[in-house]
Amino acid sequence: MSTFINVALLGKGYLGSAILTELVNAGFNVTVLGRSDSVKEGLPAGVVFKVVDYASIDSLALALQGQDVAVSTVSKGGMLTQSTAIDACIKAGVKRYIPSDWGSFTTDPAAHSELAGVLGPIFETQRYVIEKARAGEIEYTIFSVGGFTDYFAHLPIAFDYDNKSAELYDDGKHGFSSTSIASIGKAVVGALKNPEATKNRNLKIHELVLSQAQLLALAKKYSPPGTQWNETKLDGKAEFDKALKAAMEEPSNDHKTLQVIKAAVLGGRYANVYDVVDNELLGIPLLTEKDLEARMAATFSS
């Protein structure tokens, strides 16, 4: 049975920082890889930092020597080099690769069919690491985490709190799984502490199943008394089709890609609600509507 001790983290953005915190707290030996020395600022004591070229197998393989697991949280710009990272892991003898996926519907075959021109690098990474695992060269764990709960409270996705407006997709009726950034970090730790049960699997987690209408209702509830909200009703399918057409015309435009994801989630395009989750295996508790309301109240009452 494998035991994971040494973990390399590729990328240290918003999600990567949360995963780093949980890995350190759980006692793993962590090495952070980054493109420049600026990434090492603010790293916890004991964390090793190495500068790498994500486009170079040799550069990555050298930095990955002695690592048991590589966890990738690289942004869209680094997605094209994930096959390089996988090859480097194999060359360095890394046991498991966790790709930068962290999606809501990215393992849904229907999304693979429709969104290859927009999310192709993510889908190709899934295919590549599964192929290498079947050949016995490396293990993988792919995480499906739903929407990031933190984003729905702080960014104008389900609603625009600053401008007190909302564009409701199909009256906001569609449900979608959602997990906080901190709990995603805990889920990674849970997977690494259960190596056999999480080997070569797509793990699905959520803390809550949300809807746009539910989130908007809470935002209204905790708005200042007398606040007027401006609501616009949108057709979910029409908005998705429009967003996809725009993104296909300019696939390198991150904003247009995000609009496709937003329309797919809020418009109920894919399997955005997980009927079966791996929370118990990973030690992630389910939350209640009261928990959600408490978080929203804390956000908007401060």
N, C-alpha and C positions, 0 to 999 in steps of 0.2 A: 504493500500500500504506500502510495506517495505521501510525502510530507513536504509542505511548502514552507520555506523559511525566508528566502531572499526574493524580493519582488522589485522589479523595475517598473517605473511609472513613466510612460511616454506622454509628455504634455502636462502642464500645470495651470490650466485655466480655472474657470469657475467650478466645473465638475471635478477636474483633476485635483484641485486643492482639497475638496471635500473627501475624496477617496484617500488622498495622502494622509489627512488627519486620522481617519479611521484605521488605516494600515499601521500607522505609528502607534496609535493607542492600543492596538491589538498585539503589539510586540513583534511585528515583522521587521526584518532588516530591509530598508527601502533605499533604492537608488533612483533618483530622478534624472531623466534625460531631457535635454533641451537644445535648441539651436544656438543659444548664446548664453553668456554668463549672467545676463540680466534675470534669467529664470530662477537662479539660485537664491535670489533675494527673499528673505523671510522664511527660508526652509527651517523646519524644526531641528533641534539639536540631534546629531547622530545620523541624519539623512545625508547620503552621499550624492554629489551632483557631478554629471559628466556632460560635456558638450559633444553633440553628435551631428552628423549629416544624415538626415532622414532619407535621403535619396541614395545613400551608399550602404550596400550590404556589409562591406568590410568595416566601415566606421561603426555601424550599429552592432555588428557581431563582436567587435572588440569590447565595446561598452557593456555588452550583455553577458560576457563571460562570468560564469558562476551564479547566474540568476536562475531561479526555479520557474518564475512566472513573469510575463510581461503584460502589463495592463495599459492599453492605449486609450487616451482621451484627446488625441490630436483633433484639431478643428478641420473644417472642410478642406482647407488648403493642404492638409497632410493626408487626406483620404487616399489620394492617388498613390501614395508610397506605402500603403499597408502591406501589400504583397512583398515589398522589399523588407519590411520589418519582420514579416513571417519567415522569409528566407533567412534573414539574419538570426532569428531565434533558433531556427533549425541548425544553422551552422555553429551557433554558440552552445547548443545543447540545452536550450531552455525547454522546460517540460510543457508549459501551457501558455497559450496566447489568448488574451481577452481583447477582442477588437473594439475600436472606437465605433460603436453602433448606438447603443443607449436609446433605441427608438421606441416609437409607439406601435407602428405597423410595418416595420422594415423586414419582418420575417413572413409577412402575409404574401402568399403567391400572387394574389391579385395585384398587389402593389409592385411586385417584381415585373409583372407583365406591362403595367401601365406607366411606370415611372422610371424605366431603365435609362431614359435620356436625361433624367434629373438627378436620381439617386444611384446611378449606375456604379460608382466606386464603392458604395456601401454593399450593394448586392454582390459585386465581384469579389470583395473581401470575404463575404460569407462563403461563397462558392469555393474560393481558393483555400481557406483554412479548413473547410470540411474535407476537401479533396486531400489535403496533406495529412489530416487526421486519419482518414481511411487508409492511407498508405503507411500509417504507423510512424510518421515523422514528428508529430507534435499533437498535443491535445488542445481543445478550445472550450471556451464558455462564451456564449453570446447572450447578452442581457437585453430583454425587452422590459422597459420600465414605465411605459406610458408617457404622458406629459409630465414635465417638471412642475410640481405643485407650486414651487417658489415663483416661477415665471408668471403663473396665472394671477398671483396676488400683486406682483410688482411691475409687470410689463403690460402694455395695451394689446392683449391678445383676445381674451374673452370679453373684455370691456376696456374703455379708456377712462380710468378714474379721474385723472387730472381734468379732462374736458367733459366729464360726466356724459359720456356717449357710449353707445354699443351698436355693433352691427350683428344682428342675430341671424345665425344660419338656421333656417327651418324652425324658427321660433325658439332656438336654443335647446331643442329637445334631445339631441343626440348625447349619449353617454360616452365617456372615455376614461380609461384607467389613468391613474396619476400617482406619482411618488415624489417625495421631497429629495433634494440633493443629498442631504445628510443620510437618509435611509438608503439611497443608492450606494453610498460609501460603505454602509454597514452590510449591505447585501454582498458586495464584493468580498468583504472579510468573511462573511458566512460561507461563501462558495469556496474560498481558499482553505477554510477549516474543515470542509467536507469534500475533499478532493475526488473521491470515487463517485459519490452521489451526484456530483456536478460535472463530471468529465464528459466532454463532447455533447453538451446539451445547450438548447436554447431555454434559458431560465426566464420565466415571466413573473413579475412582481407588481403589485400596486398596494398603496395604502388606502386609496379611496377610488370610487367610481364617481366622477363628477359630470356635470352638464353645464353648458354655457348659461342656461336659464337659472340654474341653482347658484352659480357664482355671481351672476348679475343681481339676483335677489339679495344676496348677502352684502354686496357692495352698496346697494341702495339702502339697506337696513342700517348700515354704519356710516352713511353719508350725513353731513350736517343737516339738521331739521330744515325742511322747506326746499331742499335741493331738487332741481328739475333735471331729469335725464332725457337725453335725445336718443331715441331708438330707431334704427333702420332695419327693416326686415329684408333678408336676402334669401334667395333660392340656393340651397347647398350645392346641388349638382351644377347649376349654371356658374356659380362662383368657382367651383373646382375646375371646371372646363376652361374658364377664362384664365385662371391662375396657371394652369398647366400649359396652355398655349403660350402665355407670356414667358414662362420659364424655359420652354423648349426653344424659343427664339433667342434666348440669351442664357444658356445653361451655366455660365460662369458668374451670373449675378446672384449673390447669396440672398439678397432681399426677396427676389422673385421665387427662389427655392423655398424660402421660409413661408411665403404666401401659399404655396402649394401644400406644404405640411399643415399649415393653419386650416386651410379649407378642407383638407382631408380629415382632420381630427374633428373640427367643429361641425363639419357637414356630414359626418358619419359615413365616410366613403369606404373605410376598410374595417377590419376586425379590431377596433380600438378598445373594446372592453374584453378583458381576459376572463374567460369563464372558469379557468383553472389556473391557480397561481402557486408559486413555490415559496411563499412567504414563510411557512412553518419550517421548511428545510433551512432557510437562510436566517431565521430569527428576526423577521420583520413583522411587527404586529399590524393588524388591520385597524384603521381609525374609523371613528363614527362621525356622523354629521355634526355632533356637538363639538368634536375635536376640530373639525374644519371651521366651524363658526367661531370658536375661540381664537384660532389663528387669524382669521379675517378680521375679527374685532380688534385684536392686538395690532394688526397692520394699519387699519384705517382709523383707529381711535388715538393713535400716537401722534 
